[in-house]
Amino acid sequence: MTSKQRAYLKGLAMKEEALLQIGKGGVTPEVTQAAAEALEARELIKVSVLQNCTEDVQEIAQTLAERTRSILVQVIGKKIVLYKEAKDEKKRRIILPA
């Protein structure tokens, strides 16, 4: 992914609300499944890490990206932005710049 594409996705993510929240349970299989389903439907999601979560936000972001096979766009504070291109071309909502 180029820096131009990453910047484009960051701009889109600014307008989005967090779809998922990760609490003291951390990255559970349920959270991973919910993130995967949200990525399939939307391609770009924002995840919020709650104050009661003791794990490192960067580690959570890496783990979630690996488990969902998505791209980690950015981590700002306790917000994580993930992107995964839709498998079906007809369902693609986001067209990345060249």
OpenMM code with the backbone's topology and positions (N, CA, C; nanometers):
from openmm import Vec3, app, unit

residues = "MET THR SER LYS GLN ARG ALA TYR LEU LYS GLY LEU ALA MET LYS GLU GLU ALA LEU LEU GLN ILE GLY LYS GLY GLY VAL THR PRO GLU VAL THR GLN ALA ALA ALA GLU ALA LEU GLU ALA ARG GLU LEU ILE LYS VAL SER VAL LEU GLN ASN CYS THR GLU ASP VAL GLN GLU ILE ALA GLN THR LEU ALA GLU ARG THR ARG SER ILE LEU VAL GLN VAL ILE GLY LYS LYS ILE VAL LEU TYR LYS GLU ALA LYS ASP GLU LYS LYS ARG ARG ILE ILE LEU PRO ALA".split()
positions = [
    Vec3(0.0843, -0.1175, 0.0000),
    Vec3(0.0000, 0.0000, 0.0000),
    Vec3(0.0889, 0.1239, 0.0000),
    Vec3(0.0575, 0.2186, -0.0867),
    Vec3(0.1376, 0.3407, -0.0957),
    Vec3(0.0955, 0.4404, 0.0116),
    Vec3(0.1798, 0.5392, 0.0336),
    Vec3(0.1478, 0.6412, 0.1335),
    Vec3(0.0263, 0.7244, 0.0893),
    Vec3(0.0108, 0.7409, -0.0413),
    Vec3(-0.1049, 0.8142, -0.0938),
    Vec3(-0.2347, 0.7390, -0.0642),
    Vec3(-0.2321, 0.6084, -0.0828),
    Vec3(-0.3498, 0.5257, -0.0547),
    Vec3(-0.3802, 0.5257, 0.0951),
    Vec3(-0.2763, 0.5165, 0.1771),
    Vec3(-0.2938, 0.5179, 0.3223),
    Vec3(-0.3535, 0.6519, 0.3670),
    Vec3(-0.3055, 0.7614, 0.3097),
    Vec3(-0.3576, 0.8934, 0.3437),
    Vec3(-0.5047, 0.9056, 0.3028),
    Vec3(-0.5400, 0.8492, 0.1882),
    Vec3(-0.6788, 0.8499, 0.1417),
    Vec3(-0.7687, 0.7757, 0.2405),
    Vec3(-0.7239, 0.6586, 0.2859),
    Vec3(-0.8016, 0.5797, 0.3814),
    Vec3(-0.8126, 0.6500, 0.5160),
    Vec3(-0.7070, 0.7180, 0.5585),
    Vec3(-0.7113, 0.7938, 0.6844),
    Vec3(-0.8177, 0.9023, 0.6761),
    Vec3(-0.8255, 0.9683, 0.5604),
    Vec3(-0.9266, 1.0722, 0.5406),
    Vec3(-1.0676, 1.0168, 0.5474),
    Vec3(-1.0885, 0.9008, 0.4883),
    Vec3(-1.2206, 0.8368, 0.4943),
    Vec3(-1.2544, 0.7944, 0.6372),
    Vec3(-1.1551, 0.7471, 0.7095),
    Vec3(-1.1779, 0.6976, 0.8451),
    Vec3(-1.2125, 0.8087, 0.9429),
    Vec3(-1.1693, 0.9302, 0.9156),
    Vec3(-1.1987, 1.0419, 1.0061),
    Vec3(-1.3481, 1.0624, 1.0233),
    Vec3(-1.4243, 1.0347, 0.9188),
    Vec3(-1.5687, 1.0571, 0.9215),
    Vec3(-1.6447, 0.9416, 0.9852),
    Vec3(-1.5783, 0.8280, 1.0026),
    Vec3(-1.6437, 0.7078, 1.0533),
    Vec3(-1.6465, 0.7042, 1.2063),
    Vec3(-1.7507, 0.6410, 1.2592),
    Vec3(-1.7600, 0.6134, 1.4020),
    Vec3(-1.6992, 0.4762, 1.4283),
    Vec3(-1.6546, 0.4543, 1.5506),
    Vec3(-1.5993, 0.3236, 1.5870),
    Vec3(-1.7109, 0.2191, 1.5861),
    Vec3(-1.6879, 0.1097, 1.5142),
    Vec3(-1.7878, 0.0027, 1.5053),
    Vec3(-1.7729, -0.0993, 1.6166),
    Vec3(-1.6501, -0.1216, 1.6592),
    Vec3(-1.6225, -0.2219, 1.7612),
    Vec3(-1.5509, -0.1581, 1.8793),
    Vec3(-1.5702, -0.2188, 1.9954),
    Vec3(-1.4996, -0.1756, 2.1157),
    Vec3(-1.4312, -0.2976, 2.1759),
    Vec3(-1.3064, -0.2788, 2.2143),
    Vec3(-1.2319, -0.3859, 2.2777),
    Vec3(-1.2110, -0.3480, 2.4233),
    Vec3(-1.2584, -0.4342, 2.5134),
    Vec3(-1.2503, -0.4069, 2.6570),
    Vec3(-1.1453, -0.4922, 2.7249),
    Vec3(-1.1691, -0.5227, 2.8521),
    Vec3(-1.0696, -0.5947, 2.9308),
    Vec3(-1.0475, -0.7375, 2.8840),
    Vec3(-1.1390, -0.7913, 2.8048),
    Vec3(-1.1223, -0.9258, 2.7510),
    Vec3(-1.0183, -0.9336, 2.6405),
    Vec3(-0.9820, -0.8200, 2.5830),
    Vec3(-0.8830, -0.8181, 2.4752),
    Vec3(-0.9413, -0.8666, 2.3437),
    Vec3(-0.8538, -0.9195, 2.2596),
    Vec3(-0.8940, -0.9661, 2.1271),
    Vec3(-0.9387, -1.1121, 2.1385),
    Vec3(-1.0669, -1.1302, 2.1604),
    Vec3(-1.1254, -1.2631, 2.1726),
    Vec3(-1.1657, -1.3130, 2.0341),
    Vec3(-1.1941, -1.4426, 2.0201),
    Vec3(-1.2430, -1.4936, 1.8908),
    Vec3(-1.3709, -1.4238, 1.8445),
    Vec3(-1.4547, -1.3847, 1.9400),
    Vec3(-1.5789, -1.3148, 1.9046),
    Vec3(-1.5496, -1.1769, 1.8448),
    Vec3(-1.4548, -1.1067, 1.9047),
    Vec3(-1.4165, -0.9740, 1.8539),
    Vec3(-1.3559, -0.9882, 1.7147),
    Vec3(-1.2714, -1.0899, 1.6978),
    Vec3(-1.2089, -1.1143, 1.5675),
    Vec3(-1.3148, -1.1445, 1.4623),
    Vec3(-1.4124, -1.2261, 1.4964),
    Vec3(-1.5198, -1.2604, 1.4033),
    Vec3(-1.6026, -1.1372, 1.3673),
    Vec3(-1.6346, -1.0565, 1.4670),
    Vec3(-1.7124, -0.9343, 1.4419),
    Vec3(-1.6349, -0.8386, 1.3515),
    Vec3(-1.5054, -0.8259, 1.3743),
    Vec3(-1.4222, -0.7382, 1.2914),
    Vec3(-1.4160, -0.7900, 1.1478),
    Vec3(-1.4009, -0.9200, 1.1318),
    Vec3(-1.3953, -0.9794, 0.9978),
    Vec3(-1.5258, -0.9560, 0.9211),
    Vec3(-1.6383, -0.9731, 0.9899),
    Vec3(-1.7680, -0.9499, 0.9263),
    Vec3(-1.7872, -0.8028, 0.8895),
    Vec3(-1.7454, -0.7136, 0.9785),
    Vec3(-1.7571, -0.5703, 0.9507),
    Vec3(-1.6683, -0.5301, 0.8337),
    Vec3(-1.5478, -0.5863, 0.8273),
    Vec3(-1.4578, -0.5566, 0.7155),
    Vec3(-1.5151, -0.6065, 0.5837),
    Vec3(-1.5779, -0.7217, 0.5860),
    Vec3(-1.6372, -0.7765, 0.4639),
    Vec3(-1.7508, -0.6867, 0.4143),
    Vec3(-1.8270, -0.6321, 0.5072),
    Vec3(-1.9407, -0.5472, 0.4706),
    Vec3(-1.8988, -0.4046, 0.4337),
    Vec3(-1.7980, -0.3497, 0.5024),
    Vec3(-1.7653, -0.2080, 0.4863),
    Vec3(-1.6288, -0.1790, 0.4263),
    Vec3(-1.5365, -0.2716, 0.4315),
    Vec3(-1.3984, -0.2583, 0.3859),
    Vec3(-1.3098, -0.1749, 0.4795),
    Vec3(-1.3626, -0.0721, 0.5412),
    Vec3(-1.2848, 0.0155, 0.6290),
    Vec3(-1.3595, 0.0291, 0.7616),
    Vec3(-1.2923, -0.0071, 0.8720),
    Vec3(-1.3580, 0.0035, 1.0026),
    Vec3(-1.2662, 0.0718, 1.1029),
    Vec3(-1.3299, 0.1291, 1.2022),
    Vec3(-1.2581, 0.1909, 1.3134),
    Vec3(-1.2944, 0.1130, 1.4390),
    Vec3(-1.1915, 0.0818, 1.5184),
    Vec3(-1.2085, 0.0056, 1.6414),
    Vec3(-1.1603, 0.0919, 1.7574),
    Vec3(-1.2364, 0.0922, 1.8647),
    Vec3(-1.2008, 0.1685, 1.9835),
    Vec3(-1.1559, 0.0730, 2.0941),
    Vec3(-1.0436, 0.1050, 2.1586),
    Vec3(-0.9947, 0.0263, 2.2714),
    Vec3(-1.0336, 0.1013, 2.3985),
    Vec3(-1.1088, 0.0360, 2.4837),
    Vec3(-1.1592, 0.0999, 2.6051),
    Vec3(-1.0506, 0.1174, 2.7111),
    Vec3(-1.0764, 0.2065, 2.8064),
    Vec3(-0.9797, 0.2363, 2.9117),
    Vec3(-0.9473, 0.1151, 2.9983),
    Vec3(-1.0437, 0.0240, 3.0174),
    Vec3(-1.0220, -0.0904, 3.1058),
    Vec3(-0.9420, -0.2033, 3.0403),
    Vec3(-0.9003, -0.1859, 2.9158),
    Vec3(-0.8186, -0.2855, 2.8471),
    Vec3(-0.6728, -0.2650, 2.8867),
    Vec3(-0.6110, -0.3699, 2.9391),
    Vec3(-0.4733, -0.3580, 2.9891),
    Vec3(-0.3680, -0.3850, 2.8817),
    Vec3(-0.4070, -0.4398, 2.7685),
    Vec3(-0.3124, -0.4717, 2.6621),
    Vec3(-0.2694, -0.3464, 2.5867),
    Vec3(-0.1532, -0.3531, 2.5221),
    Vec3(-0.1007, -0.2431, 2.4428),
    Vec3(-0.1833, -0.2269, 2.3144),
    Vec3(-0.2161, -0.1035, 2.2813),
    Vec3(-0.3013, -0.0764, 2.1650),
    Vec3(-0.2321, -0.1211, 2.0363),
    Vec3(-0.1011, -0.0987, 2.0245),
    Vec3(-0.0278, -0.1409, 1.9045),
    Vec3(-0.0331, -0.2924, 1.8871),
    Vec3(-0.0175, -0.3662, 1.9972),
    Vec3(-0.0234, -0.5122, 1.9907),
    Vec3(-0.1628, -0.5602, 1.9516),
    Vec3(-0.2639, -0.4959, 2.0063),
    Vec3(-0.4022, -0.5300, 1.9711),
    Vec3(-0.4244, -0.5068, 1.8223),
    Vec3(-0.3763, -0.3935, 1.7721),
    Vec3(-0.3933, -0.3587, 1.6310),
    Vec3(-0.3260, -0.4620, 1.5406),
    Vec3(-0.2026, -0.4995, 1.5743),
    Vec3(-0.1303, -0.5992, 1.4941),
    Vec3(-0.2008, -0.7342, 1.4967),
    Vec3(-0.2437, -0.7756, 1.6150),
    Vec3(-0.3121, -0.9047, 1.6298),
    Vec3(-0.4420, -0.9068, 1.5500),
    Vec3(-0.5198, -0.8000, 1.5612),
    Vec3(-0.6476, -0.7934, 1.4895),
    Vec3(-0.6255, -0.7920, 1.3379),
    Vec3(-0.5252, -0.7189, 1.2915),
    Vec3(-0.4949, -0.7137, 1.1483),
    Vec3(-0.4522, -0.8517, 1.0971),
    Vec3(-0.3689, -0.9217, 1.1738),
    Vec3(-0.3246, -1.0553, 1.1331),
    Vec3(-0.4404, -1.1540, 1.1283),
    Vec3(-0.5229, -1.1528, 1.2325),
    Vec3(-0.6326, -1.2500, 1.2402),
    Vec3(-0.7410, -1.2265, 1.1363),
    Vec3(-0.7618, -1.1011, 1.0974),
    Vec3(-0.8647, -1.0709, 0.9973),
    Vec3(-0.8060, -1.0615, 0.8564),
    Vec3(-0.6740, -1.0763, 0.8456),
    Vec3(-0.6019, -1.0634, 0.7179),
    Vec3(-0.6310, -0.9285, 0.6529),
    Vec3(-0.6243, -0.8235, 0.7338),
    Vec3(-0.6503, -0.6889, 0.6848),
    Vec3(-0.5238, -0.6039, 0.6974),
    Vec3(-0.5326, -0.4818, 0.6488),
    Vec3(-0.4204, -0.3887, 0.6538),
    Vec3(-0.4440, -0.2896, 0.7665),
    Vec3(-0.3441, -0.2731, 0.8515),
    Vec3(-0.3510, -0.1739, 0.9583),
    Vec3(-0.3204, -0.0378, 0.8969),
    Vec3(-0.4202, 0.0493, 0.8926),
    Vec3(-0.4037, 0.1809, 0.8317),
    Vec3(-0.3371, 0.2760, 0.9300),
    Vec3(-0.3910, 0.2813, 1.0531),
    Vec3(-0.3322, 0.3702, 1.1526),
    Vec3(-0.3810, 0.3374, 1.2924),
    Vec3(-0.3037, 0.3836, 1.3895),
    Vec3(-0.3417, 0.3777, 1.5301),
    Vec3(-0.3215, 0.5184, 1.5847),
    Vec3(-0.4295, 0.5766, 1.6344),
    Vec3(-0.4217, 0.7090, 1.6963),
    Vec3(-0.4823, 0.6970, 1.8342),
    Vec3(-0.3995, 0.7156, 1.9354),
    Vec3(-0.4469, 0.7020, 2.0723),
    Vec3(-0.5001, 0.5625, 2.0952),
    Vec3(-0.6290, 0.5524, 2.1217),
    Vec3(-0.6918, 0.4216, 2.1449),
    Vec3(-0.7869, 0.3849, 2.0315),
    Vec3(-0.7651, 0.4433, 1.9141),
    Vec3(-0.8454, 0.4122, 1.7949),
    Vec3(-0.7590, 0.3402, 1.6921),
    Vec3(-0.8157, 0.2349, 1.6335),
    Vec3(-0.7470, 0.1548, 1.5332),
    Vec3(-0.8292, 0.1587, 1.4051),
    Vec3(-0.7626, 0.1769, 1.2916),
    Vec3(-0.8310, 0.1770, 1.1626),
    Vec3(-0.7765, 0.0612, 1.0799),
    Vec3(-0.8679, -0.0244, 1.0313),
    Vec3(-0.8320, -0.1404, 0.9504),
    Vec3(-0.9000, -0.1332, 0.8146),
    Vec3(-0.8315, -0.1850, 0.7119),
    Vec3(-0.8865, -0.1885, 0.5764),
    Vec3(-0.8654, -0.3270, 0.5167),
    Vec3(-0.9686, -0.3759, 0.4499),
    Vec3(-0.9581, -0.5019, 0.3764),
    Vec3(-1.0443, -0.4898, 0.2518),
    Vec3(-0.9804, -0.5044, 0.1367),
    Vec3(-1.0521, -0.4946, 0.0100),
    Vec3(-1.1535, -0.6088, -0.0025),
    Vec3(-1.2721, -0.5767, -0.0502),
    Vec3(-1.3769, -0.6774, -0.0673),
    Vec3(-1.3350, -0.7794, -0.1734),
    Vec3(-1.3671, -0.9053, -0.1494),
    Vec3(-1.3316, -1.0117, -0.2435),
    Vec3(-1.4095, -0.9970, -0.3741),
    Vec3(-1.5367, -0.9645, -0.3618),
    Vec3(-1.6240, -0.9501, -0.4779),
    Vec3(-1.6141, -0.8068, -0.5311),
    Vec3(-1.5778, -0.7932, -0.6574),
    Vec3(-1.5614, -0.6592, -0.7158),
    Vec3(-1.6904, -0.5785, -0.7129),
    Vec3(-1.8049, -0.6454, -0.7172),
    Vec3(-1.9331, -0.5754, -0.7156),
    Vec3(-1.9612, -0.5122, -0.5796),
    Vec3(-1.9012, -0.5675, -0.4732),
    Vec3(-1.9243, -0.5164, -0.3385),
    Vec3(-1.8245, -0.4089, -0.2970),
    Vec3(-1.7264, -0.3809, -0.3803),
    Vec3(-1.6244, -0.2820, -0.3446),
    Vec3(-1.6856, -0.1433, -0.3363),
    Vec3(-1.6647, -0.0810, -0.2212),
    Vec3(-1.7176, 0.0538, -0.1978),
    Vec3(-1.6070, 0.1576, -0.2052),
    Vec3(-1.4831, 0.1149, -0.1811),
    Vec3(-1.3706, 0.2067, -0.1757),
    Vec3(-1.2773, 0.1780, -0.2936),
    Vec3(-1.2533, 0.2808, -0.3737),
    Vec3(-1.1594, 0.2696, -0.4865),
    Vec3(-1.0345, 0.3483, -0.4467),
    Vec3(-0.9242, 0.2768, -0.4286),
    Vec3(-0.8004, 0.3420, -0.3880),
    Vec3(-0.7363, 0.4164, -0.5040),
    Vec3(-0.6750, 0.5327, -0.4743),
    Vec3(-0.6029, 0.6045, -0.5813),
    Vec3(-0.4809, 0.5242, -0.6270),
    Vec3(-0.4426, 0.5438, -0.7500),
    Vec3(-0.3270, 0.4678, -0.8061),
    Vec3(-0.1958, 0.5102, -0.7447),
] * unit.nanometer
topology = app.Topology()
chain = topology.addChain("A")
for resn in residues:
    res = topology.addResidue(resn, chain)
    for name in ("N", "CA", "C"):
        topology.addAtom(name, app.Element.getBySymbol(name[0]), res)
